[in-house]
Amino acid sequence: MTETAENRLKRLKMRSWRRGTREMDLILGPFSENGLALLSAAELDLYERLLEESDHDLYQWFSGQIAAPANYVDLIARIGVWQRT
């Protein structure tokens, strides 16, 4: 059975809010509220892979402490812009 688009968004939203660290909850959670619905299927695939990364690495990428892997740079920038609005 395939997952509906609606259920996928709900699952990704829950995973965004239920991270291992509060910092990542506060970065990914608000983006997931409305930003996920704006992503294409390919971008959602990439976001789902991003969620598989460790919170420690994610926080360093989002905070600019270390450079994010090239495949995530645009998505991280997009999420970061969402945080500032």
ABEGO torsion letter per residue (X at the ends): XBBBAAAAAAAAAAAAABBABAAAAAAAAAAAAAAAAABBAAAAAAAAAAAABBAAAAAAAAAGABBBBAAAAAAAAAAAAAAAX
